[in-house]
Amino acid sequence: MHPDQRFPTTQWSVVVAAARDDSSAHDALAALCTRYWYPVFAFVRRQGHSTDDAQDLTQGFFTRLIEKGDVGDADRNRGRFRSFLLAACQHFLANERDRAAALKRGGDRVALDIDLAAAEARYQHALSDGETPERLYGRQWCLTLLAAVLDDLRDEYARTGHERVFDRLASFVTSNDDAGTHADAAKDLGMTPGAVKVAVHRLRRRYREALRKRVGDTVASPDEIDDEIRVLLGGL
């Protein structure tokens, strides 16, 4: 199979292939947008739009991105996928200001799984006084990406029948105050404290690897991974 015909595997390859009107890439791009819609919604909402208008604008943005092939200017050599998506959304909003009312709920739009009530509650919880829309977007992008990393790892552990171990030990990786001690976890899992310590060390290593993989999919070069991680975590 020719390399250009392979199913795209990274955020940038999905975007670039979708710009060439690759049907499989459109499906992959829709799945990608389903993952990252919330940072865009939070950005739009922080611009001063109402909850309903922010939903309509978010849906309209992704409709153009996916269905209309409005990704022709995407070039993975020009920046990071996070930055591209934000710039594309800013451009879309600038064009929509004079006709924002044209997007009506229930009209032609991408079927993204947006729970409006949950999104608004999440937005209100995340909001910080004086925070710019751009900073809020960056912080929510990072949190969304970290959640995706945890989902990846849970799937990995579940494939070997160890999801219970993951669910108990994940809090040690995320620095959750509810993690307790290794002895507490050992009692819950029927393991020795020493075995738990080894398992936590292994999970932390896999977490770092999975994080680098996720971030690597969103940058133009592996050389940018460490810097992107610093930027993302610095915004939390």
C-alpha positions, 0 to 999 in steps of 0.5 A: 500500500502506498504511504499516502493511502494508509489510514492517518494515525496522528492529529496532523496527518488526519488534518492534512489528509482531510484537506485532500478530501480523504473520506477515511480521514474525515471520519478520523477527524470527526473522532478527533474533534469529538475528543477536543471539542470542549477546549474550543467550547470553553474558548468560545464561551469565554469570548462572551457568548451565551451557552446556547450561542457557544454551542452553536458556534462550536458546532458550526466551527467543527462542521466547517472543519470536517464537512466543508473541508475548511482545513486547506491551510493546515500545514504541520510544518507551521506549528502545533495542532493545538495552535492551529485549532485555536487560530482556525476557531478565531478565524471562524468567529471573526467571519461569523460575527456579522451572521452569528444568528444564522446557525440555529440549533437543530440545523445542519451540523456535525453530530458531535456528542456535546452535553450542553448542561455538563459543558456549562457546569464544567466551564463554570467550575474551570473559570478563573477571574481575569483568565483570558479565552486563550489561557482557558483554552490552553488549560482545558486542552491540557486537561483534555489531553491528560484525560486521553492519556489516562483513557489510553492506559486504562484500555491498555491495562483492561486488555490484560485484565488489570483494569482494577489495578489501574483504577486503584493505582492511577491516583498515585500518578495523578497526585490525587490526595485520595491515593493513600499509601502503598500499604493501603493500596496493597490491602485493597488489591491483595498485593504486598506493599513492595509489589504495589511500589513496583506497579506504581513505578511501572505505571508512572513510566507508561504514563510518561511514555503515553503522554509523550506519544499523545503530545508527539501526535500534535507537534510538527517534530519530535524535537518539540515534544518536551517544550510542548509538555512544558507549555501545557503543564505550565498552564495548569 
